Amino acid sequence: LQALEPSRYFQTSPLTPAQTRLVLDAAARLHAAAWEDAPLLERAAARLVRHGGSGALTARNPKELQELPASWDRFAAAFASEAPPGFFARPEIARLGVRLHAAAVYISAELSPSPADPFATIVHGDLKAMNVFLPRGDTENDRAVLIDFASTGVGNAMTDVVLHLVHALTPADLDSGGEEALVDYYLEALAARRGGGAAPYPREAALRHYRLAVCDYGRFVVGRFWRDATPASFAANAAKPNVVLANRNLASALRFVERISE
């Protein structure tokens, strides 16, 4: 265990895009260290979480998936008066729970590689804002420090990227190309960490995995956090930095809904 001096490190949420880039660089270092290293990943699969991620479908209570459409319907009813008029009445939004339920098993399989599969690596699994210590300095040698590896295991790197961006950034920082810019920053950081001789992670494949991971994390949030969510629970969580923004800020939640649906 390493003690982190408060004079050098801090935690916060939400993060700025600059702070998030530090986190994405730290994630890229982790992912690059095990990228497509089948022997290492075989050991990780045996000794760590088999499918990395706190929201991995194989690790969740099956009732979450079974009750997903009902959980979504309760959330939509609870927030209908808080959202823009007609938001939850849009056909694709009204059916979001059914749509997620129908795709969940396929999406989970696509994001749950075996140790010898292409693009397999070790993922942090719970890369929320408060699982990171940020450096107080601004020199190029200052790095974000990741903590809490309870959900670490074999997985797809984009599950970490999606969880962090949804958890840590406001809609203002994700809109107008901000989300895409951060994904591209991560891919550049990963390529740099893996070195010039490494086989590339094709951007087309990475973006496909990213889109799947948005839906996969959406399935987890709807089934785990939104099944009993209300405006009152959002208000109670509003100042709690360890809670995903989409479970304490309505603008973040509605933006996430739009992205999942898209």
LINPEZI-V36032 format. One record per backbone hydrogen bond with DSSP energy under -0.5 kcal/mol. NH is the residue of the N-H (numbers start at 1). CO is the residue of the C=O. If there is no record, write none. Layout:
NH,CO
NH,CO
This chain:
5,3
8,5
9,5
10,134
14,168
15,168
20,16
21,17
22,18
23,19
24,20
25,21
26,22
27,23
28,24
29,25
30,26
31,27
32,28
33,29
34,30
34,31
35,31
36,120
37,34
38,36
41,37
42,38
43,39
44,40
45,41
46,42
47,43
48,44
49,152
52,50
52,154
53,151
54,125
56,53
59,56
60,56
60,57
64,61
65,61
66,62
67,63
68,65
71,67
72,68
73,69
74,70
75,71
76,72
77,73
78,74
79,75
80,76
82,79
83,79
87,84
89,86
90,86
90,87
93,90
94,90
95,91
96,93
99,95
100,96
101,97
102,98
103,99
104,100
107,103
108,104
109,105
110,106
111,107
112,109
117,114
120,117
121,155
123,121
123,153
128,126
131,128
132,129
133,145
134,10
134,132
136,8
142,139
145,133
146,144
147,131
152,149
153,123
154,49
155,121
156,111
157,119
159,156
160,156
160,157
161,157
162,158
163,159
164,160
165,161
166,162
167,163
168,164
169,165
173,170
174,170
174,171
175,171
178,175
179,174
181,177
182,178
183,179
184,180
185,181
186,182
187,183
188,184
189,185
190,186
191,187
192,188
193,189
194,190
195,191
198,195
202,200
206,202
207,203
208,204
209,205
210,206
211,207
212,208
213,209
214,210
215,211
216,212
217,213
218,214
219,215
220,216
221,217
222,218
223,219
224,220
225,220
225,221
226,221
229,226
234,230
235,231
236,232
237,233
238,234
238,235
240,237
241,239
243,240
245,167
247,244
248,245
249,245
253,249
254,250
255,251
256,252
257,253
258,254
259,255
260,256
261,257
262,258
